[in-house]
Amino acid sequence: MLKIQGLEKFQKDLKNLANKARDLDGSHEIPMQDLLNRTFLQKYTRVSSFTELVEKSGFDVKSEADLKAVPDDAWDSYIRSISSFPNWDAMLSKAGELWVTKKLGF
């Protein structure tokens, strides 16, 4: 008789992963500082914090509304100058991907 060990743990881990995925279903409002956290910024940009990202931009950004008011072309150009991302959307996409991966426990 062949005895398989670890199957119960695998099933438990799979159920846990399914629960985490269910929690992520739908829309989420993620604070910018959580999405563009220190670890992400230090790895993918030449700034080390969200505060520094905003301060070095040269734009007067004190709120999300201020950030949305910055012309897309100008902000994208700034993002290219401090990272390897071609634009803001690409940077946010990567940050979102990593946020989801972390929430799933990977």
N, C-alpha and C positions, 0 to 999 in steps of 0.2 A: 504494500500500500504506500502510495506517495503522499507525504504530508507537506502541505504548503504553509509556510509560516509568513506572517506579516500581512496576510490578506485583510484581516480585520482592521489593522492600522491603515492600510491603503484605502479601504472603504470609508473609514472615519475621515481621513485626510481629504478624500474626494468630496464627501458630504460637506465638510468645512469650506472647501473651495467653492462649491455650488452656493452655499449660503453667502459667502463674501461676494460672489458674482451677482447674486440676487440683490444684495444691498447696494450694489453699484448701478443697477438698472435704472434707467430714466435720467433725468437732468439733475445736475448738481451745481451748486454755486460754491466754487472753491476760492477762498481768499487768495489774491495774487501772491502774498508772501508765503503761502503754503505751496502753491504751484511752483513759483520761482524761488525756492528756498536756497539757503546758503550752499548746501551740497551741490545742487544743480548748477547754480551760478558759478561756483568755483570750478566746476568741471567743464562747463560749456562756454564760459565767457571770460572776459578779462576784468570782471567786477566780482566782488565777494558777497554782496548783499543786495537786496531789492532797493534799499535806501540809496546805496551807492549807484545802482543802475539808473535810478531816477535823477539823482544829483548830477551825475556826469553827463546826462543827456543834453543839458543846456536848455531844456524846456521847463516851464513853471508847472510842475506836476505835483499837486498836493492831494489829489483824489482821483478816483477812476474816471470821473467826468472830465477832469483836466487831461488825463491820458487819452481819452477818446477824442478830445478836441485837437490833439496834435495831428497835423496832416500825415496821412499814411506813408507817403513817399519819404518824408523827412524822418519819421520814426523808423521805417524799414532801413533807411540809410544808416542811421545810428546803430541799429541792431547788427547790421553787416560789419560796422566798424569795430564792434566789441566782441564779435563771435564769428563762428563759421556758418551761422544760419543765414539763408538768403533774405529772410524777412521775419517780421514779428509773428505771423501766423505759423511759420515753420518752427520757431522757437517754442511757442505755446503748445503746438502739437506734440513736440518731443517731451516737453514738461508734463503734459497731460498723460502721455503714454507711460512715463515713468511713475507718475502718481498712481495710476490704475494698477500698474505692476506691483507697486509697494502695497497698495490696499489689498491686493489678492494674496499677498504673502510671498511673493517671489523675490 
